[in-house]
């Protein structure tokens, strides 16, 4: 039962959410101030885990009937976890995520509310729309990046536009994932590849603006190495399995993209530490579903 409940939260994905907020903290300049306090880092890391976990639990709650046909092995349609128990788990996680964010400051708390609302809107309505779904899903990640920035509240407004980058990237992954069950469309997959390239270009441009392109470049190259080959295999053969692997690679590689942010705004050693989250995420991905 415990493993089934844990699987509803997509543990491998939770690690990528932590990388999001660490990247946001780096963008805010938190890691370059003298003696940064560790407590806010811990609170926001816990908050993002709870918010992401609650969001994906509700995704399975709202998709229970569809999963009964397409993914009957999942915890809710298989009967291992009841819908009511899953709803309670998702609610508690979202409340805890919002509460721990307010422990840091009001800005973080209101951003957490925005993340919770955005995720619920996606779970219930957004995913059924061709253009709104990808943007809605991307908005959750964009707000999550800003949740990290909010560790220094006065930095949110100057950097709010940076949230567009994860919106573009997650929108691309969401576009790809539409064909995970029944196969995909090569035009959509190629468009997603262009969005991937745009994201890498944006991060590189910001790194150059910070005069840290040389520091961020290794991480951007690794990022491209992880995301483009699986996507190209899906383009050549757009079957469900290949698309699923492309989606999985895109989600887990968020850690490397976030490491590039950290390299651009903080330091190479700290970026390496963020990259160390990738083996953990990949290990969890072997045990629990990512998509």
C-alpha positions in Angstrom: 0.0 0.0 0.0 2.8 2.4 0.9 4.6 1.8 -2.3 1.4 2.3 -4.3 0.8 5.7 -2.5 4.4 6.7 -3.1 4.1 5.8 -6.8 1.2 8.2 -7.2 3.6 11.1 -6.4 6.1 10.1 -9.2 9.2 10.1 -6.9 11.7 10.5 -9.8 9.9 13.6 -10.8 9.9 15.0 -7.3 13.7 15.2 -7.5 13.5 17.4 -10.6 11.1 19.7 -8.7 13.8 20.3 -6.1 16.3 21.1 -8.9 13.8 23.7 -10.1 13.8 25.6 -6.9 17.6 25.4 -6.5 17.9 26.9 -9.9 15.5 29.7 -8.9 17.5 30.4 -5.8 20.7 30.7 -7.9 18.9 33.1 -10.3 17.9 35.2 -7.3 21.5 35.4 -6.2 20.9 33.5 -2.9 24.0 31.3 -3.2 26.4 34.3 -3.7 25.3 36.3 -0.7 27.5 35.9 2.5 26.4 33.1 4.7 23.0 32.2 3.2 20.7 30.6 5.8 20.0 26.9 5.1 16.5 26.8 6.6 14.7 28.6 3.7 16.4 26.2 1.2 15.0 23.3 3.2 11.5 24.7 3.5 11.2 25.5 -0.2 12.6 22.1 -1.2 10.0 20.4 1.0 7.3 22.7 -0.4 8.1 21.9 -4.0 8.1 18.2 -3.3 4.6 18.4 -1.7 3.2 20.7 -4.4 4.4 18.5 -7.2 3.4 15.3 -5.5 -0.1 16.6 -4.7 -0.5 17.8 -8.3 0.4 14.4 -9.9 -1.7 12.5 -7.3 -4.8 14.6 -8.5 -3.8 13.9 -12.1 -4.3 10.2 -11.4 -7.5 10.9 -9.4 -9.1 12.8 -12.4 -7.8 10.2 -14.9 -9.0 7.1 -13.0 -11.6 6.1 -15.6 -9.2 6.7 -18.5 -6.4 4.8 -16.8 -8.7 1.9 -16.2 -8.7 1.5 -20.0 -5.2 2.6 -21.0 -3.1 2.0 -17.8 -5.0 -0.5 -15.7 -1.9 -1.5 -13.7 -1.8 1.9 -12.0 -2.6 2.1 -8.3 -6.2 3.6 -8.5 -7.6 1.6 -11.5 -6.0 -1.6 -10.1 -7.8 -1.1 -6.8 -4.7 -1.0 -4.7 -5.5 2.6 -3.7 -9.0 3.9 -3.5 -10.0 7.2 -5.2 -10.9 8.7 -1.8 -7.6 7.8 -0.2 -5.7 9.3 -3.2 -7.8 12.5 -3.0 -7.0 12.8 0.7 -3.3 12.3 0.0 -3.2 14.9 -2.8 -5.1 17.4 -0.6 -2.7 17.0 2.3 0.3 17.3 0.1 -0.9 20.6 -1.5 -1.8 22.0 1.9 1.6 21.1 3.3 3.3 22.6 0.2 1.5 25.9 0.7 2.1 25.9 4.4 5.8 25.3 4.2 6.1 28.0 1.5 4.5 30.6 3.9 7.2 29.5 6.4 9.7 31.2 4.2 7.8 34.4 3.2 4.4 35.6 1.9 5.6 35.8 -1.7 6.6 32.1 -1.6 3.3 31.3 -0.1 1.2 33.0 -2.8 3.4 31.4 -5.5 2.7 28.0 -3.9 -1.0 28.7 -4.1 -0.6 29.6 -7.8 1.2 26.3 -8.4 -1.5 24.3 -6.6 -4.3 26.0 -8.6 -2.4 25.7 -11.9 -1.8 22.0 -11.3 -5.4 21.3 -10.4 -6.7 23.3 -13.5 -4.3 21.2 -15.7 -5.4 17.9 -14.1 -9.1 18.6 -14.5 -9.4 20.8 -17.6 -6.1 21.9 -19.2 -4.8 18.5 -20.4 -7.9 18.1 -22.6 -7.0 21.2 -24.7 -4.5 21.1 -27.5 -2.8 24.4 -26.8 -3.9 25.2 -23.3 -2.7 21.9 -21.9 1.0 22.3 -22.7 1.0 25.9 -21.7 -0.8 25.1 -18.4 1.6 22.3 -17.6 4.5 24.6 -18.4 3.1 27.3 -16.2 3.4 24.9 -13.2 7.1 24.5 -13.8 7.6 28.2 -14.5 6.0 29.1 -11.2 8.1 26.4 -9.5 11.2 28.1 -10.7 9.9 31.4 -9.4 9.2 29.7 -6.1 12.9 29.2 -5.8 13.5 32.9 -6.8 11.1 33.9 -4.0 13.7 33.0 -1.4 14.6 36.6 -1.9 11.2 38.2 -2.5 12.5 41.4 -4.1 14.0 39.4 -6.9 10.8 37.8 -8.1 9.6 40.8 -10.2 13.0 41.4 -11.9 13.2 37.8 -12.9 9.6 36.8 -13.4 10.1 36.7 -17.2 12.6 33.9 -16.8 9.7 31.6 -15.9 8.8 31.6 -19.6 11.8 29.3 -20.3 10.5 26.3 -18.4 7.0 27.0 -19.7 8.4 26.5 -23.3 10.3 23.4 -22.3 7.5 21.7 -20.5 5.0 22.7 -23.2 7.3 20.8 -25.6 7.4 17.7 -23.4 3.6 17.8 -23.0 3.2 18.0 -26.8 5.4 14.9 -27.2 3.5 13.0 -24.5 0.2 13.3 -26.3 1.2 10.3 -28.4 2.5 8.1 -25.6 -0.3 5.7 -25.7 -1.4 5.6 -29.3 1.6 6.9 -31.2 2.6 10.4 -32.2 2.7 12.9 -35.0 6.1 13.6 -36.5 5.2 17.2 -37.2 4.5 17.7 -33.5 7.7 15.9 -32.5 9.8 18.1 -34.8 8.1 21.2 -33.4 9.0 20.1 -29.9 12.6 19.7 -31.0 12.6 23.3 -32.2 11.3 24.4 -28.8 14.0 22.3 -27.1 16.6 24.2 -29.2 15.0 27.5 -28.3 15.2 26.7 -24.6 18.9 25.8 -24.9 19.5 29.1 -26.8 17.7 31.1 -24.1 19.7 29.6 -21.2 23.0 30.1 -23.2 22.1 33.7 -23.9 21.4 34.4 -20.2 24.6 32.6 -19.2 26.4 34.9 -21.7 24.7 37.9 -20.1 26.0 36.8 -16.7 29.5 36.3 -18.3 29.2 32.6 -17.3 28.7 30.9 -20.7 31.9 28.9 -20.4 30.7 27.6 -17.0 27.2 26.7 -18.2 28.2 25.3 -21.6 29.2 21.8 -20.4 25.8 21.4 -18.7 23.9 22.6 -21.8 25.8 20.1 -24.0 25.0 17.3 -21.6 21.4 18.5 -21.6 21.2 18.4 -25.4 22.8 14.9 -25.4 20.1 13.6 -23.1 17.1 15.1 -24.8 17.7 15.1 -28.5 18.6 11.4 -29.3 15.4 9.9 -27.7 13.4 12.6 -29.5 15.0 11.8 -32.8 14.2 8.1 -32.4 10.6 9.0 -31.7 10.6 11.1 -34.9 11.9 8.2 -37.0 9.5 5.8 -35.4 6.7 7.6 -33.6 5.4 4.6 -31.6 4.2 4.7 -28.0 7.3 3.2 -26.5 9.7 5.6 -28.2 7.6 8.6 -27.3 7.4 7.4 -23.7 11.2 7.2 -23.6 11.5 10.7 -25.1 9.1 12.1 -22.5 11.0 10.3 -19.7 14.3 11.7 -21.0 12.8 15.2 -21.2 11.5 15.1 -17.6 14.6 13.7 -16.0 16.9 16.0 -17.9 15.3 19.0 -16.2 17.9 18.4 -13.6 20.7 19.1 -16.0 18.9 22.2 -17.4 18.6 23.5 -13.8 22.3 22.7 -13.3 23.0 25.0 -16.3 21.0 27.8 -14.6 23.0 27.3 -11.4 26.2 27.4 -13.4 25.2 30.6 -15.0 24.1 32.4 -11.9 26.2 30.8 -9.1 29.1 28.5 -9.5 30.4 25.3 -11.3 30.8 23.3 -8.1 27.2 24.1 -7.0 25.9 23.1 -10.5 27.7 19.8 -10.1 25.9 19.2 -6.8 22.6 19.8 -8.5 23.6 17.4 -11.3 24.2 14.8 -8.6 20.4 14.7 -8.2 20.2 13.0 -11.7 21.5 9.6 -10.7 18.9 9.6 -7.8 16.1 10.5 -10.2 17.2 7.9 -12.7 17.3 5.2 -10.0 13.8 6.1 -8.8 12.6 6.1 -12.5 13.5 2.4 -12.6 11.2 1.7 -9.8 8.4 4.2 -10.3 6.6 5.6 -13.3 7.7 9.0 -14.6 4.8 9.8 -16.9 
